[in-house]
Amino acid sequence: MQNLNGSHKPFFSFSKQGKFILLCLLPAIILVTAFIYYPLFRGVIMAFQNYTLFDMSNTDFIGLKNFKEIISTPDFKEILWNSFIWVAVSLFFQLTIGFTLALFLRKSFRGRGIYQAFVFFPWAMSGFLIGLIWRWMFNGQNGVINDLLLKVGLIDQQIPFLSDPKWAMTSVIIANIWYGVTFFAIMIMAALQSIPEELYEAADIDGANKVQQLVKITIPYIMPTLLSTILLRVIWILNFPDLIYSMTNGGPAGSTHILSTFMIEKVIYAQDYGQAGAVGVIIIGLLLMFAIFFLLVTNYRKAGDF
């Protein structure tokens, strides 16, 4: 590029302030690139390679062979179905219960701070640790849940929650619901605080009851928060193998495997990084398609407009 004096000016130029900002951001850029983007890029490449620890001398590109082998796995359809149930059921109850808790926490009452602490506490804990706690609670011989059910007379013999395929998936979903309710409660309660009280006062004057206020004021006003939170939770739940892995390790007989735990199994037990990368690419593809569909259907940009 040439200026009026005929001298050349670089296409990209930074002021002193711009250079300082770039210098401040440089450590974050390096860390994000090294620990997020490079592993992601490398994993996508591995998905098309014969990359196993049993034969590191042969890492040739094999096209779509890893994807074909993953899809042709006998349990792949069940894994896809488990993944759908894991996300859909967990999301529904997390949203419903979290929304209800946020509505209760919006109003001031005695002991509100203590109540909030108990509600928000699970989010501060490790998912793997929570899985170990629920694994003990669902223990088929000396678990707390079996003991309570026996004492209240709802069952007459202990239930093998984590060793019976009929109960295992339900058990891990219950644990995941308990863990994820907090996130919805925090996000929705923050959004509720931004609603002007004048809207509710005007609605009271017009004779609107609580249900009408909820439908006509509360939900439309916090709709952008609801949509973004739902989208984030779908992504996180599908990529959250901690609970399942610590509670059932994908068992019994693979009945609690979802895509993310299936990917971990390919790394740890099969030591096949190529197939694990293929599962990762499948997860990325499914989430990308869902995100596009979700944003189009919900008309996200216009959400919350009155």
Salt bridges, closest charged atoms under 4 A:
ASP147 OD2 - LYS151 NZ 3.32
GLU197 OE2 - ARG106 NH2 3.17
GLU265 OE2 - HIS257 NE2 3.16
